[in-house]
Amino acid sequence: MKKLKNEKELIKKAIEEGVKYGEQRGVVEFEATDSAHEKILYIYRLLVHDKVIQPIPEDQVSQKSMAHKLAIWASKIK
């Protein structure tokens, strides 16, 4: 897994866009008290379920790998 140039900013963007995506679909309402880890997990699972992103093999799923996958997704959003 190669680290992206501005991965931290992309992860923030992915969380922001993922929250919008989930709320527009009407499947989730995030609270201000939800941690970034919880949001990353939920957004990752939602995007995989909707076939927006390819899933990571289950034996390789971790917080870091999910965040990386979301950062890649965010880098492709206009």
C-alpha positions in Angstrom: 0.0 0.0 0.0 1.7 3.1 -1.3 1.0 6.3 0.8 -0.6 9.1 -1.2 1.0 12.5 -1.3 -1.7 14.4 0.7 -3.5 11.4 2.3 -4.6 13.2 5.5 -6.4 15.9 3.6 -7.9 13.2 1.3 -9.2 11.2 4.3 -10.8 14.4 5.7 -12.4 15.0 2.3 -13.5 11.3 2.1 -15.2 11.5 5.5 -17.0 14.8 4.5 -18.1 13.4 1.1 -19.0 10.0 2.6 -21.2 11.6 5.3 -23.0 13.6 2.6 -23.4 10.4 0.5 -24.9 8.4 3.4 -27.2 11.1 4.5 -28.4 11.8 0.9 -29.2 8.1 0.6 -31.1 8.3 3.8 -29.4 5.4 5.4 -27.5 7.1 8.2 -27.4 10.2 10.3 -24.0 10.9 11.8 -23.8 12.6 15.2 -21.2 15.2 16.2 -20.0 12.7 18.8 -19.2 9.9 16.2 -15.5 9.4 15.9 -13.5 9.5 12.7 -12.8 5.7 13.1 -16.6 5.0 13.2 -17.3 7.2 10.2 -14.5 5.6 8.2 -15.8 2.1 9.0 -19.4 2.9 8.1 -18.6 4.9 5.0 -16.2 2.1 3.7 -18.9 -0.6 4.3 -21.6 1.6 2.7 -19.5 2.3 -0.4 -18.6 -1.4 -0.8 -22.2 -2.4 -0.3 -23.3 0.1 -3.1 -20.4 -1.2 -5.3 -18.9 2.3 -5.5 -15.4 0.9 -4.4 -13.8 -2.5 -4.6 -13.7 -4.3 -1.3 -10.4 -5.1 0.5 -9.9 -8.8 1.1 -11.4 -9.5 4.6 -8.1 -10.7 6.0 -6.5 -7.4 5.1 -9.2 -5.1 6.4 -7.9 -2.6 9.0 -8.6 1.0 10.0 -5.5 2.1 8.0 -6.4 0.1 4.9 -10.0 1.4 4.9 -8.8 5.0 5.4 -6.4 4.5 2.5 -9.1 3.1 0.2 -11.4 6.1 1.1 -8.5 8.5 0.4 -8.1 7.0 -3.1 -11.9 7.3 -3.6 -11.8 11.0 -2.5 -9.0 11.7 -4.8 -11.2 10.8 -7.8 -14.1 13.0 -6.7 -14.3 16.3 -8.5 
